[in-house]
Amino acid sequence: MATLIYDAYNSLTRKKTYDTETLHISQLKRCLNVFDLTILGIGSTLGTGIYILTGQVASGVAGPAVIVSFLIAAVASILAGLCYAEFGARAPRAGSAYTYTYVSVGEIMAFIIGWNMILEYVIGAASTARALSAYFDSLISYSMKHAFRAHLSIKVTGFAEYADVFAMGLCLLLTAFLVLGIKESAMLNNVFTFVNLSVVLIVIVVGLTKANFHNWHLSPQEIYNVTNHTRNAGTGGFFPFGFSGTLAGAATCFYAFVGFDLVATTGEETKNPQRAIPISICFTLLVCLLVYCGVSFAITLMVPYYLIDKDAGLPTAFAYVGLPVFKYIVGVGALAGIFTSLLGSLLPLPRVLYAIASDGLIFRFIAWIHPKRRSCGYQPVDDPLISSDYLSYKPLWQELIRPSQHHPTALTASITKILITAITVNGFILCAIQIFAGDRLLRKDAFVVFFFSLSCILELIFLIMIAVQPKNQKSLYFELSYHEAPLIPFVPIFSVLINIYLILKLQPATWIRFGLWMFVGKHKKNNDNL
């Protein structure tokens, strides 16, 4: 019985390994450079958020402090981006986070992450196509909506009012275009991304010429006179909803930076990926931060935050300053941005499926590639190299504080895994106290303060224990002059804590959908049955 349990454990935690000779061998065509990857990342990240999310957060969540919200969200994204960049340099393969988890943690966690990445891209593509259809329909007086509602209505609770044939056709058309190859897809993305960036630049420049800095210094009396307290419009000033509103805005703004992981899924189609992927991720996040902050400056200086329309912030802001014609310019940029977001959701999906299928965790025929174009299509690939990581039973305590080895070993790897698990569990406790007992913490409730302090101390101890463990000294090209993500392990651990905080902020309905998707995925087939 013990042997069966041990074998099952090894099967679930076995890792994928590459040697130096096979790491850069790929059946996919390597044709992307730093420029291509950066524009792909910007196009995927800088989508609908710039036109919709900015107004929503500024209007009723953070006010003018939406700028600070974007800065905080950018810090969280950059921390995650640095980790992605190092992983991309160490394992430049298709699959992104799925591959990185398979190499560093094990099969079961890799499958969970890969399976949920599929869900993320499918839902992202569907919702973005629907948004593009709705936005385009609004420009033609909702003609499609009336026609679809009349002839394709769906009278089932929980479904949309009608079947959006336009959105479905757009997804099919883009999918057919993606089959042509990654280079052609990148060229299409470049065109629409440049249109989007051009519109955003015009919006920022023209908007700042209409700036009124009084909008950052509104008094509580002005807010009361205008709104008559018919809704919660804050207290005026730069932080009308307090710093808690700014943090709540940051949690929402974080999703505006989601999309840079597209870069990491193209590891097998990139020239010199160990150099190109880290640089592209950093450039992507930097450009997006500058754009989001620029638009936030413009919109909050043009119009008082409480008058910003949540659904059409930029068009109404330009109408407020006497430039209603700009709604058409914004419309062009929004369509281009939504299009690149849709492309950013569809493009990585076959690459993640290719990586998972190559490892035999789903049907292998999905991992076939096109024989001529060498793009994700239909051609079987070889089985991966899998190795098991066996635990050592040597006493651990002295190794935790003062490792006897100066190079990583199986023992130090196991110690680090245990400490990372402890940090993650304790991080959930720490963030839960902040979110669900924050008021009692501010009131200095002895019970809450004790457990919060204890969690902080434990987190620091675990962090120090990880920091003293020997690190992999393999040379990497990263961040121009660095060979790894800076300040290891502090940067990735801090990134983990921020993401835990954002996860705990999710709505219960999101967790229900996540649970249902995981239930569907738990019946995966293993290698022997495929």
HELIX and SHEET records of a PDB file:
HELIX    1   1 ALA A    2  THR A   13  1                                  12    
HELIX    2   2 VAL A   34  THR A   45  1                                  12    
HELIX    3   3 THR A   48  ILE A   50  5                                   3    
HELIX    4   4 LEU A   53  GLY A   60  1                                   8    
HELIX    5   5 GLY A   63  ALA A   65  5                                   3    
HELIX    6   6 VAL A   66  ARG A   90  1                                  25    
HELIX    7   7 ALA A   97  SER A  104  1                                   8    
HELIX    8   8 GLU A  107  LEU A  139  1                                  33    
HELIX    9   9 SER A  143  HIS A  151  1                                   9    
HELIX   10  10 VAL A  165  LEU A  178  1                                  14    
HELIX   11  11 ILE A  182  THR A  209  1                                  28    
HELIX   12  12 PHE A  213  TRP A  216  5                                   4    
HELIX   13  13 PRO A  220  THR A  227  1                                   8    
HELIX   14  14 GLY A  242  CYS A  253  1                                  12    
HELIX   15  15 PHE A  254  PHE A  257  5                                   4    
HELIX   16  16 ASP A  261  ALA A  264  1                                   4    
HELIX   17  17 GLY A  267  GLU A  269  5                                   3    
HELIX   18  18 PRO A  273  MET A  302  1                                  30    
HELIX   19  19 TYR A  305  LEU A  307  5                                   3    
HELIX   20  20 GLY A  313  TYR A  320  1                                   8    
HELIX   21  21 PHE A  326  LEU A  346  1                                  21    
HELIX   22  22 PRO A  348  SER A  358  1                                  11    
HELIX   23  23 ARG A  364  ALA A  367  5                                   4    
HELIX   24  24 TRP A  397  ILE A  401  1                                   5    
HELIX   25  25 ALA A  410  PHE A  436  1                                  27    
HELIX   26  26 GLY A  438  LEU A  442  1                                   5    
HELIX   27  27 ALA A  446  ALA A  467  1                                  22    
HELIX   28  28 PHE A  490  LEU A  504  1                                  15    
HELIX   29  29 PRO A  508  GLY A  521  1                                  14    
HELIX   30  30 ASN A  527  ASN A  529  5                                   3    
SHEET    1   A 2 LYS A  15  LYS A  16  0                                        
SHEET    2   A 2 ILE A 386  SER A 387 -1                                        
END                                                                             
